[in-house]
Amino acid sequence: MSQGQTRIYTDIGPAMQTALQAAREAASCGEVPVGAVVLAPNGRVLGVARNHVEGVHDASAHAELLAMREAAARLQSPRLTDCTLVVTLEPCPMCAAAIVHFRIGRVVFGAYDPKGGGVEHGPRIFERPSCLHRPEVIGGVCEREASALLKDFFRKLRKPIAE
């Protein structure tokens, strides 16, 4: 690596565990259990968030957006070049588009989202010819644990209340 180049941080295990903890906190507040962490190129945590859609009545209050906003504020820059976004669920199309605009270098996610995803499923935002920035994508990290959180959350929502 030449002088001036940065390296994208590679040890995402602890960050995914932090994201999973944020997802559990979201579930305990009645939010869809999704958590996200933004890492600087050196591995420093720049932002941690969980879904807040219901709590703040804002459909855009997804964990990814909130974590990227926190990281951008911390860096005092609208671009998170060479940063890594670690999230428990495949980003939706809205979050994938925001990832492009924030210029995230790498996206690591847990559970795949065949119905609502925007990266590996649905519109595949990063593969579109008009996409201005294409991050590296790694899916399926801690997939079982992330999927289990989501399945349990939605199972409880559908469960009839016993009288």
Solvent accessible surface area in square Angstrom, and as a share of the most:
residue,aa,sasa,rsa
1,M,156,0.70
2,S,73,0.47
3,Q,185,0.82
4,G,78,0.75
5,Q,112,0.50
6,T,77,0.45
7,R,120,0.44
8,I,42,0.21
9,Y,55,0.21
10,T,86,0.50
11,D,79,0.41
12,I,22,0.11
13,G,32,0.31
14,P,86,0.54
15,A,6,0.05
16,M,0,0.00
17,Q,83,0.37
18,T,54,0.31
19,A,0,0.00
20,L,0,0.00
21,Q,84,0.37
22,A,7,0.06
23,A,0,0.00
24,R,87,0.32
25,E,81,0.36
26,A,0,0.00
27,A,31,0.24
28,S,95,0.61
29,C,80,0.48
30,G,46,0.44
31,E,4,0.02
32,V,53,0.31
33,P,2,0.01
34,V,7,0.04
35,G,0,0.00
36,A,0,0.00
37,V,0,0.00
38,V,0,0.00
39,L,3,0.02
40,A,7,0.05
41,P,34,0.21
42,N,111,0.57
43,G,16,0.15
44,R,124,0.45
45,V,66,0.38
46,L,0,0.00
47,G,1,0.01
48,V,55,0.32
49,A,15,0.12
50,R,42,0.15
51,N,13,0.07
52,H,57,0.26
53,V,36,0.21
54,E,111,0.50
55,G,56,0.54
56,V,86,0.49
57,H,170,0.76
58,D,54,0.28
59,A,80,0.62
60,S,31,0.20
61,A,2,0.02
62,H,44,0.20
63,A,0,0.00
64,E,6,0.03
65,L,12,0.06
66,L,41,0.21
67,A,0,0.00
68,M,0,0.00
69,R,112,0.41
70,E,67,0.30
71,A,0,0.00
72,A,12,0.09
73,A,73,0.57
74,R,126,0.46
75,L,69,0.34
76,Q,167,0.74
77,S,39,0.25
78,P,89,0.56
79,R,128,0.47
80,L,1,0.00
81,T,83,0.48
82,D,40,0.21
83,C,2,0.01
84,T,0,0.00
85,L,0,0.00
86,V,0,0.00
87,V,0,0.00
88,T,1,0.01
89,L,29,0.14
90,E,2,0.01
91,P,0,0.00
92,C,27,0.16
93,P,49,0.31
94,M,76,0.34
95,C,0,0.00
96,A,0,0.00
97,A,39,0.30
98,A,16,0.13
99,I,0,0.00
100,V,9,0.05
101,H,119,0.53
102,F,33,0.14
103,R,66,0.24
104,I,0,0.00
105,G,12,0.11
106,R,14,0.05
107,V,0,0.00
108,V,0,0.00
109,F,0,0.00
110,G,0,0.00
111,A,3,0.02
112,Y,80,0.31
113,D,30,0.15
114,P,96,0.60
115,K,201,0.85
116,G,31,0.30
117,G,2,0.02
118,G,0,0.00
119,V,6,0.04
120,E,60,0.27
121,H,49,0.22
122,G,59,0.57
123,P,52,0.33
124,R,100,0.37
125,I,30,0.15
126,F,12,0.05
127,E,112,0.50
128,R,117,0.43
129,P,134,0.84
130,S,90,0.58
131,C,14,0.09
132,L,133,0.66
133,H,43,0.19
134,R,129,0.47
135,P,12,0.08
136,E,93,0.42
137,V,43,0.25
138,I,64,0.33
139,G,25,0.24
140,G,25,0.24
141,V,33,0.19
142,C,49,0.29
143,E,70,0.31
144,R,217,0.79
145,E,69,0.31
146,A,1,0.01
147,S,24,0.15
148,A,57,0.45
149,L,33,0.17
150,L,20,0.10
151,K,127,0.54
152,D,56,0.29
153,F,22,0.09
154,F,73,0.30
155,R,136,0.50
156,K,135,0.57
157,L,117,0.58
158,R,176,0.64
159,K,141,0.60
160,P,119,0.75
161,I,163,0.83
162,A,96,0.74
163,E,216,0.97
